[in-house]
């Protein structure tokens, strides 16, 4: 069943009206017709099943026939704090981090960042990419796209677990006990040029633990996805849903 994003203003009672890009995608791209059923997520964890009633070029009217609430965020929500990367690498990271269930994505500005694009435009694009990824992976609660933040202003106190991938660390692996003490996790990954010594010192003053991803030097986007996937697994976020209810 096709899934779409439901803006808050589009719903009145059990009747919803889609316009803009969502209506365009439904009508022009997918060519859905009245009488067909779709799913819509509201960004707050609710997923609605709706029957299409009127399908016009720029407007779609549907009636909700059922609603369910998706499970809340895991006990150790992960914030991926990624130092800005060049080109479209950040776009890819936003998409894949959404699919991996990352709770929040924080673009960081560090000493060696080379991304000088239009910051406002980038944030809007990342938001669109994130919502499209939510539809594809059937995620009901969108990943938060946080404002672009100087690394020195990262609020370390907001997290129980503070981790930073550092290419020069060769002995300390990712901690395997993340699930033993549930709580917010912040994972920092550097830019193409790596982290400057001053950046690392700032993070260590905030009690971030530097860890190694192995003996090979990884590209920024590779390191981010590898580390995020491992952290999600170690914290229990990638465990099968039914395992939570096992005796």
N, C-alpha and C positions, 0 to 999 in steps of 0.2 A: 504494500500500500504506500502511495506517495506521501511524503511528509513535507509540511510547509511551516514557516514561522508565523505566529499569530501576534501582531502588535496589540498592545492593551486597548487602544482606541477602536479596534476593529470588532469588538465583541459587545453585544447588547443582549442580555438574557441568553437565549440559546441560538440567537441569530448572529451571524458574522458576515462582514463585508470586507473582502480583500481588494486592495487597489495596488498601484505601483508595481514594483519589481516582482512581488509574489504573484500577483494576478497575471502579469505578463508571462511569467514562467509557466504557470498552470495552463493558460489558454494558448499561448503562441508556441511555446517550446514543447510542452507535453501533450497539447491538444486534448485535454480532458473535457468531458461533456457532462451536462446535467444528468443526474441519476447515478453518477459514480460517487464512490466513497473515498475520502482522503483523511489523513491525520494532520493535526496541527499542534505544535508545542508553543507554550506561552512564555518560556524563559524562566518560569518560576517552579518548574517541576510537573506541571499539569500537561497531559496529552489528551487532546480531544479527537474523537472520531466524528466526522461531519459528512452529511449528504449534500452534494452540490445541487442547488436548485436553479440558479440563473448563472449562466456563463457567458459573459460578454467580453469584448476585446480588452477593455480597461477596468472591468469590475466583475467580481465573482461574489455571489450570495450563496450561503450554505447554512444548514441547520445542524447543530450539534446533537448527536444521538447518544453519545456515551463519553464519559470523562474518567480518566484514571490518573493517579498521582505516582510519579516515578520515585524510586528511593532517593533519600537525601544524600548529600555529599559524604564521602567516607570520613572517618574520624581523623585522618591525617591529610587534609587537603594540601596539594602541592602547588606552590608558586614557582614557575620557571622564570628566573630573572636572567634574561639573555642580553648580553652586551650587543649593541647594534652591529649587524653584519651588512655587507655590501649587496647591491642588486636586489634580487627577488628571494634571497635566502631566508629573510625574515618571513616572507609570505608562506614559504614552505613550512617553516617552523610553527607558525600559527595554525596552519591546517593540521599538521601531524600532532601537535600538542593537544589540539581539540580532540582528535581521535583517540589519543592515549588517556584521556580523562583528566588532563591537567586542570586544576581549579582556576588558576589565574596566570596570565602572561604579562610579565613586567619588562618592557624594553629599557635597558640601562645604557647610560653614556659613560664610558670609561676612557682612560688615557689614549688607547690605541684605536678607538672606533673610527671607521672611515665612511660611515653612512651619513651623508649630508643632505638627504632628500627633504621634501616638504613634510615636516613632522605631522601637521594637521591632516594632510591628505593621506599619509601613511596610516594613521590611526583609523580613519574611516575605511580604508581598504582592508585593513586587518579585521575590522569588525564584520565586514561583508564576507570575507574568507572564512571567518570563524563560524558564522551562521550557516553558510553553505556546507561546511564540514559537519556541523551538528545534524543537518538533514541527512547527510550521507551515512553517518555512523549511528544515527537514531539516538542521539544524545538529547535529553529533554532539558537539561539546565546548561545554558551556554557558558563557555569559559569567559572569565572576566578579562578584558583587555585594559590594563592599567596605563596611566599616563607615562610617557617617556620620562625617566627619572635619572638624575646624576647618581652615579654609584655611591658617592659620599653621603647621599641623602636616603639611602635604603634604610628602612626602619627595622633593624635586626630584632628589636624587642618583641615584634609581633609574631615571632616564630619560635617554636619549641626546638626544631631541628634546623641547623644552619650549615649548609654544605656548599663548597666551591670546588669545581673541577679545575685542577691546576696541572699543566703539562710538565712542570718540573718536579712534582711530587711523584716519587717512584716506589714508595714503600707502604703508604696508607691506602687501603681500599675503601670502598663505600661501606659504611657500618651496616651490619646485617641485622641489627636489632631494632629497626625503625618501628616495627609493629608492636614492640614491647611497651613503648611509651607513646600512645597516640597524641597527636597534636600537629599544628600547622608546620609545614616544611617549606623552606626556601632553598632553592637550588640555583646557584650562580654559575653561569658559563661565560667565558671570555670571548672576545672578538677574534678576527683572523690573526691579528698580531699577538694574541695572548694577553695576559694581564700584566700590567706594569707593576714593579715592586711596590709602588705607593698604593695601587689598587688593592693588592694582596694584604698589605699592612692594614689598610682601612677595614677590610673584611675580617681580618684576624682580631682587630680591636673590638669588632662586633661579635666575637666568639664564633666565627665561621670556621669549620673544619675543612682543611684542604685535603682532597683525595685524588687518587690516580685512577685513570681509566685504562691502564695497561702501558706497555712499553712503546707503543706506536703513537706518533703525533697525528691526531685526528683533526679534520677540518671543524670549524666552529659548529656548523649545522649537524655534522655527524656526532660530535661530542654531546651536543644538547639532546638529541633524540636518544642516543644510547644511554646517557645518564638518566634522563627522564623515565625511560622504560624500566631501567633497573630500580630506580627509587620507587616507582609505582608498584613494582612487584614486591620489593622488600617491605613496603608499608601495608601491603595487602589489598591495594586498590585494583589489582589485576586478577585477583582470585575469582573463580566462578561464583556467580550470584548465589547458587544453591548451597555453596559451602558455608555461607553465613547462617544457614538454618539447620546445618547438620548437627546431630547430637554430639 
